[in-house]
């Protein structure tokens, strides 16, 4: 049996072993395990049931990661993408007022489109045709938006006469601030699994604060173990997800998947010192596993998944084959029975992770050539419109439209057919955002 496993994953050729792959899988799982807690809390804002969200998050992560290991045989973990879950709840549902069942439909169809782009080898062409300024600023804009949601959920920021302002000090945002400062210190000190440490410590602190105030911060569940809630499976609305008014949502999911998945995979290949060739069958299988997993997300009941950069932790531990991913995927499954415990974690304890992710993603802003006004202007509008409109898709559309208009009058050499088609879809997204249709 062990010999068959070693032969299937070609462990000897990759200078690896089952033990090394197991430890790498454990490292990758610990690095991304916060998603089991964070993703359900974010998607619950869309009105979806908490217990079922824990189940769907774990299922789609386990299935996607194991598929990556067995099909593409790469040590990459797949999980719901931060940014895409924020867009799902806070833009598609809360801003566009779409039912979450319809947004699950949009998730499914965006995954189908994304899979076709991979099969037809169009994915790379689109990446090359996108404005460099928008590509370089997208991560920073999403990072700011993710951090903004974290500050809102943590109770530090509130609205006063429709303007954002600091909230009055209370026990909730004190807990948030303590957890945030602790998380930042642990991260800077490069402590392993800092998010998990802060979540556990934050829950202990919340239980202590419960004894000091009449206001309940944490509600302990009557039971820790419970059967998985599969009620979200099949709740998808396929047909409404294809309506013309849903196109901006589908396009945004495709756009975010394109950047999240492609960027993460490129980064992880570099960490493994593996070349990326356009005709590489293993690379194509990796892209396909990524897109198929995103398609399954809609059926299982989650926002789209993507290859996670946290997979780099396992690679640093020595993971080189798909066995790392298989081990990591299997480690998700026991948590299917812990939904009461997971849902008891206060939002103030989870929100610091969003702020940290925002800080990490914001580092990408240095890639923008701010001295070149043709690049700086689209980048600026991409970032600022994401925050001011509370919409990732509006930020993307505004940035690309700005780039198109500047290129049309100042530098037509940058325009090509693919770029014009992308801009056309951005006009649709923008017009939808301002309710012109």
N, C-alpha and C positions, 0 to 999 in steps of 0.2 A: 504493500500500500504506500509506504513512504517513498519507495523507489519510483512509483508511478507519479506521485506528487512532484518529486524532484525533477523527473523527466518532463512532465507537462509544463512546469514553469521554468524549465531550463536553468535550475539554480546554480549548477556548477559553472556554466558559461558566464553567469553573472556574478561569480565569486561570492555566492550567498549560501545560506542554509535555512532549514525550517525554523530553527531557533532564532536566527537573526531576523527573519521575515516576521516572526511572531512578535518579537520585541518592537520592531518597526511599526507593525500594525497597531500595537498597544499605544505607542507614542503618538501616532496619527490620530487614533481614536480619542485619546485624552485631550489632544489639541483642539479637536472640533466638537467634543461632546457638549460644549455649552449650547450648541444649536438645538439640542433636545429640549432645553429650557426656554431659550430665547425665541425660537421660531413660533411655537404655539402662542406665546404672549403677544407677539406682533400680529399674527393672523387673527387672534381673538378679537382684535379691534375692528375686524370686518364683520363681527357677529357670528363667527363660526364657533361650534362647541369645543370647550377646552380639552376635555378628555380625548375626544376624537382627534383633535389636532396633534396631541402627543403621539397617538398611534400612527397617524398619517406621516408625521415628520420622521419617526423612527423607521417606518416601513419603506418610505421612498429613499431614505438615506442608505438603509441596509441593502435594498434591492439594487439601487444604482451603483453602490460601491462594489458589491459582489459581482455584478455584471461587468464592471470595469476590470476587475481582477481576472475573471474567467474568459471574457471575450477579447479585451484589448491587452490583457496581461501586463498592465502597468500599475505601479503602486500608488494610485491616486484615489483619494476619498471623494465621493460625491455627496452633496448635501444641499438643502435649500439655500439659495444665494442671498446674502445680506444685500439689500438694495432692491432686489426683486420682491422680497416679502414686504418691504416698506412700501414699494410702489403698489403692490397688490392691495394692501389695506388702506393706506393713507391717500392714495391717488385714485386708483380704479374704483374702489368702493366708496370712499368718503368724499372725494372731489367730483368724480364722474357719476356718482350715485348708481353704480351698477350692482346688481345682486351678486353675491359672492359665487353663486352657482354659475353665473354667466362668465365671471372672471376665470373660474376653473376651466370653462370651455375655451376661453382665449388662451389660457396656459397650454391646453392640449393642442390647439391648432397652431400656436407659435412653435411648439415642439415638432409638429409634423412638417411645417415649413422649414424649420431649422435642419431637420433630418434630410429633407430634399436638397437643401443647399450643400450639405456635406456630400451626399451621393453624387450630385452633379458637379462637384468641385467648384461651386460658386462662392463658398464661404471665404476663401482666401481673396478672391477678386473683390468682394465687397469690402473686406478689411483694407485692401490697398487703395480703394476708391474713396474711402471716407476722409473728410478733411482732417489733416493732422492736428490742427488746433483743437478740434472737438474731441478727437481721440485722446489727446493729452490732458484735457481738462475734465473729461467725463468722470474719472475716478474721484477727483477732488470734489466735484459738484455733488456726487452721490454721497461721498464721505461727510460733507457738511450737512446734507439732508438727514443722513442716518444719525449724526450727532445731535441735530436739532430735535429729532423725534425722541432721542434719549433724554435730553434736557427737559422736554415737555413731560414725558412719562415719569421722570424722576421728581417732578413737582418743583423744579428750580425756576422754570420759566412759565409764565402765565400770560393771559391777555387782559388788557385794561383799556376799555373804549376802543376795541379792535386793534390795539397796538400791543406788541410784545413787551413784557417788562419782567423784572425779577419778582418772584412770589415772596410773600411774607414767610419768615422762618417758622417752620413747624416740625413736628417729629418725623414726618415723611421725608422732607427734603434734607433734614439733618442726617437721616439714615443713608440717603442717596449720596450726599457729599462725603460721608465717612467711607462708604464703599468705593466711590470714585477715586478719592485721593489714595486709598490703599491699593486699588487696582493699578493706578498709574505708577506708583512706587514699585510694586512687584514687577510690573512689565519692564520698567527702566532697569531694574536689577536683574532682568532676564530669569526670573523665577519660573520654573516649569508650571504649566497649567494655571496661570494667574487668575483667569476668569472663574474656574471651578473653585479655587481657594476662596475667592471673594464671595461667591454665591453661598458657599457653606458657612463662612464666617458671618456674612450678612444675615443669614437666617437665624443664627445663634444670637446675634445682636438684636434682631427684630423681636425674638422671643423674650429677651431681657427687657427691651423697651416696652413690651406689652404689660409688664408688671409695674411700670412707672407711670403709665397713662391709662385713662379709660378708653382711649381710642385704640381699637385693635389694628395692628399693622400686619400681623401674620395670623392666619386662621389654620390651626393644626387640623389635619383631616382625621376622621374617625378611624380610618384604616389606611395602611400604607400600600398594601397590595390590592390590586383589582384587575379583573379581566380586561383585556384591551377593548377599546370602543371602536368598532369598525364602521360606525354610522356614516362617516364621510365618503366611504367607498361608493362610487357610482352616483354621487349627488351632482355630478357635472351636468351642465346644460349645453349639450353639443351644438344645438341649432341656433340658440341665441348668441352663442360665442362666435358665430359666423356673420352676424349682422354688420352692415356697413358702418354703423356707429361704433362698433367694437374694434375696427381696424387700428385706431391709434394705440389701443391697449395691446393688441397682437404685435404690432410693429415695435412697440417699446420693449416687450418681452424678448423679441428676436434680437433687438439691438443690444440689450443688456446681456443676453446669453452670448452673443457674438464676442463682446468685450470680456466678460467675466471668464467664460470658458477658454477662449483663445489665449487671453493674457496669462491665465493661470497655467495652462498646459505648456505654453512657451517657457514660462519661468521655471516650471518643474523639470522640463527637458534640459534646460541649462544647468540646473542643480545636479542632474544625473550625468552631465557631460555627454549628452546624446545629441546628434545632429538632427535638425528638422528639415526633412526633404518633402517637397510637394507630392511626390509619388510614393511616399513611405506608407505601406499598407497598415503597419501598426499604428502610425499616427492617425490615419483615416479611421481605423477602428476605434481609436480613443475619442475622436470627434463624434463618431456615431454613437458610442456608448453615452457620451455626454448629452447628445440631443435626444436619444430615446428615453433616457432617464427623465429629462425635462417634459417629454410627452406624457409619460406615466404619472407625473406629478398631478396633472389635472384630473386623471381618473381616480387616483388614490386619495386626493383631497389636500393638496399643498400647493404653495407657490413654486415656480420653476426651480429645479436644482441646477447645480453647476459643479465643475471640478474645483475643489477648494485649495487655496494656497497653503492651508494648514497641513496639507499632505507633505510639504517640505520638511516638517518635523520628523516624519517617518523616514524620509529619504536620508536626512542627516543621521538617523539612527542606523542606516545601512540597508534600508529597504530598496530593492531594485526590481522586483518582479510583481506580478499580479497577486501572488500569495499574500503579500502585505495588505493589499486591498481586501482580499477575502477574509482575512483575520479581522481587520478593522470593521468590515461590514457585519460580521457575525457578532461583534461586541455590542452593536446597537440593540440587538434583539431582546436581551433580558430586561431592558428598560421599558418594554411594552407593558409590563405589569406594575409599573411604579407611577402611573399617571396621577393618583391623588397626591402623592408626595411632591411631584414636579409642579402641579398646579397650585400648591400651597405657597410656593416661593413668591414673595412680594415683588411687584413690578419695580419698586425702588432699588431692589438688590440686583435686578437684571439690567436695568437701564444704563449703569456705568459701562457695561460691555459695548453698548451702542456708541457711546461717546469715544471709547478707546478705538473702536473700529473706524470711526470718523477721523480721528487724529492720524491713524495709520494711512488711510486712503488719501487724506489731504496732502501727504508728502508728494503725491504725484504732480502737484501743481508746479513744482520746480522744472518739470519737463517743458512747459510752455515757454516759447521765446517771447517774453514780454517786451523786448526791445523792437520787435517787428509788429507794427500796428495791424497788419493784415492777419496776423495770427492771434494777437492779443485780444482784438475786439470780439471775434466769435467765441474765444475761450471765456472771456469775461461774461458775455451774455448767457453762455451755457451754464456757468456756475451760478450766477446771481438769479436767473429765472427759475432754477430748480428750487431755490430757497423761498423767493418771494411769491411764487405761484403754488408752493407746496406740491410740485409735480415734476417728477424726473422727466417724463415725456415732453412736457412743455419746454423744459430746459434744453433737451436734445434738439427739439424742433427749432427753437429760437436760434440756437447756435449754428445749426446747419443752414437755416434760411439766411442768417446774417453773413455767413461765409459765402453762400451762393451769390448774394447781391454784391458783395465786395469783389468777388472773382469776376462777376459779369461785367462790372464797370472798370475794374483795375487790373485784373490778371486772368484773362480767359483761357490761358494755357492750362490752368488747373481743372477746367471743366471737361467732363467726358460723359458718355451716355449713362453709365452706371451712377455717376454722381447726380445727374439730372433726375433720374428715376428716384433716387433716395430723397432728393429735395422735394419732389412731388409728394411723396408720402409724408414728409415733414410738414408741408402745407396743410395736408389733411389733418394731421395731429394738432397743428396750431389752431386751425379753424374750429376743430372740435372743442379745444380747450376754451375758446372764447365764445362757444355756443353759436357759431354761425350756421351750423347744421346739426 
